[in-house]
Amino acid sequence: MKTSTEAEFRAFMVSRWPRMLRTAHFLTGHHQDAEDLVQAALAKAYVKWERVRRTDDPDAYVWRIMINTNADRLRRMKVREWLTTRFPEPAAPDHNEAFADRSALLDALARLPAKQRAVVVLRYLEDRSESEVARLLGTGVGTVRSHTARALKKLREQAVTSEAATLGAGRGTHGGQRP
């Protein structure tokens, strides 16, 4: 690659890294996996940089590489993992509400299929329009809408199940009588 082209790629990479890392973190659920995902996507973009830079929207091209790389990563997993920040033994109560909310969000996203997770992350956490998401994923707007509807339905069901479990765990017995 020519020196000027390499400098152009480096500038692109440096300017996009923080946002790509944030998106990748939402897609993977772990900071280390997110860094690996962004590095893999940028490595693929580097190899194809001449083609990428000639497109109408190089950002969309690279984001699509990242989303497809994540989907490939998930497909290759022989044993499905459930991402969690909790250890099996009881932990001390966490008083940091923001951390708990973020953890709950990452847990909920981890339970969605890769395409639905990508749509939710891009639509609601990256604040992109349906048409942008469709372009990034290489699908139609209708497909984005259906993935969004299915994902939101699953997230609502998870929230109801989680809330019911929390309420059920909070009930104790008082000598066989209701309080």
CORMOWO-V573264 format. One record per residue. N is the residue number from 1. RES is the residue in one letter. PHI is phi in whole degrees, 0 to 359 (NA if undefined). BURIAL is I if it has 24 or more other ideal C-beta (glycine too) atoms within 12 Angstrom, else O. D_FIRST is the distance of its C-alpha to the first C-alpha in Angstrom with 1 decimal. Layout:
# CORMOWO-V573264
[[N:RES:PHI:BURIAL:D_FIRST] [N:RES:PHI:BURIAL:D_FIRST]]
This chain:
# CORMOWO-V573264
[[1:M:NA:O:0.0] [2:K:294:O:3.8] [3:T:299:O:6.5] [4:S:293:O:8.4] [5:T:292:O:6.5] [6:E:294:O:6.2] [7:A:296:O:9.8] [8:E:296:O:10.7] [9:F:296:I:10.1] [10:R:300:O:12.0] [11:A:297:O:14.7] [12:F:300:I:15.0] [13:M:298:I:15.4] [14:V:296:O:17.9] [15:S:286:O:19.9] [16:R:264:I:20.3] [17:W:308:O:20.9] [18:P:300:O:24.7] [19:R:291:I:25.5] [20:M:296:I:23.5] [21:L:296:I:25.2] [22:R:297:I:28.6] [23:T:297:I:28.2] [24:A:297:I:27.0] [25:H:296:I:30.0] [26:F:293:I:32.3] [27:L:287:I:30.9] [28:T:260:I:31.2] [29:G:90:I:34.0] [30:H:227:I:32.7] [31:H:297:O:30.5] [32:Q:294:O:28.9] [33:D:296:I:28.2] [34:A:296:I:26.8] [35:E:299:O:24.3] [36:D:299:O:23.3] [37:L:296:I:23.1] [38:V:295:I:20.8] [39:Q:297:O:18.5] [40:A:296:I:18.5] [41:A:296:I:17.9] [42:L:291:I:15.0] [43:A:296:O:13.4] [44:K:294:O:14.0] [45:A:293:I:12.7] [46:Y:299:I:9.3] [47:V:297:O:9.2] [48:K:256:O:10.5] [49:W:304:I:9.0] [50:E:301:O:8.9] [51:R:288:O:12.4] [52:V:299:I:13.5] [53:R:290:I:13.0] [54:R:276:O:14.9] [55:T:286:O:17.8] [56:D:293:O:21.0] [57:D:222:O:20.8] [58:P:301:I:17.5] [59:D:301:I:19.9] [60:A:300:I:22.0] [61:Y:298:I:19.3] [62:V:290:I:18.2] [63:W:297:I:21.9] [64:R:294:I:22.6] [65:I:302:I:20.1] [66:M:295:I:21.9] [67:I:295:I:25.3] [68:N:292:I:24.7] [69:T:296:I:23.3] [70:N:294:I:26.5] [71:A:298:I:28.7] [72:D:297:O:27.2] [73:R:299:I:27.9] [74:L:293:I:31.5] [75:R:295:O:32.1] [76:R:286:O:31.2] [77:M:295:O:33.7] [78:K:285:O:36.7] [79:V:249:O:39.0] [80:R:292:O:38.9] [81:E:256:O:38.9] [82:W:255:O:40.6] [83:L:288:I:38.8] [84:T:212:O:41.4] [85:T:250:O:41.9] [86:R:258:O:45.5] [87:F:266:O:46.8] [88:P:298:O:49.7] [89:E:281:O:52.2] [90:P:299:O:53.6] [91:A:254:O:51.8] [92:A:294:O:53.3] [93:P:301:O:53.3] [94:D:264:O:50.2] [95:H:267:O:51.4] [96:N:270:O:48.0] [97:E:298:O:48.2] [98:A:296:O:44.6] [99:F:295:O:43.3] [100:A:296:O:45.7] [101:D:296:O:44.6] [102:R:295:O:40.9] [103:S:297:O:41.8] [104:A:296:I:43.9] [105:L:297:I:41.1] [106:L:296:I:38.6] [107:D:297:I:41.3] [108:A:295:I:42.0] [109:L:296:I:38.4] [110:A:295:I:38.0] [111:R:275:I:40.8] [112:L:272:I:39.2] [113:P:298:O:37.2] [114:A:305:I:33.4] [115:K:293:I:33.4] [116:Q:295:I:36.4] [117:R:298:I:35.0] [118:A:299:I:31.8] [119:V:296:I:33.9] [120:V:296:I:36.2] [121:V:298:I:33.4] [122:L:291:I:31.6] [123:R:288:I:34.9] [124:Y:257:I:37.0] [125:L:264:I:34.9] [126:E:265:I:31.9] [127:D:57:O:34.4] [128:R:260:I:32.6] [129:S:283:O:34.5] [130:E:300:I:35.3] [131:S:292:O:33.2] [132:E:296:O:30.1] [133:V:297:I:30.7] [134:A:300:I:31.3] [135:R:294:I:28.0] [136:L:295:I:26.1] [137:L:271:I:28.0] [138:G:72:O:27.9] [139:T:231:I:31.7] [140:G:273:O:34.6] [141:V:297:O:36.4] [142:G:298:O:39.4] [143:T:294:O:37.5] [144:V:299:I:36.4] [145:R:297:O:40.0] [146:S:292:O:41.4] [147:H:298:I:39.0] [148:T:297:I:39.9] [149:A:299:O:43.6] [150:R:295:O:43.5] [151:A:295:I:41.6] [152:L:295:O:44.0] [153:K:298:O:46.9] [154:K:296:I:45.8] [155:L:296:I:45.2] [156:R:295:O:48.7] [157:E:298:O:50.2] [158:Q:297:O:48.6] [159:A:294:O:49.9] [160:V:294:O:53.4] [161:T:298:O:53.4] [162:S:296:O:52.2] [163:E:294:O:54.9] [164:A:296:O:57.6] [165:A:295:O:56.7] [166:T:295:O:56.9] [167:L:294:O:60.3] [168:G:294:O:61.6] [169:A:287:O:60.7] [170:G:278:O:62.5] [171:R:277:O:65.8] [172:G:239:O:68.2] [173:T:261:O:71.7] [174:H:238:O:74.7] [175:G:63:O:77.6] [176:G:81:O:76.9] [177:Q:251:O:77.5] [178:R:281:O:75.1] [179:P:291:O:74.7]]
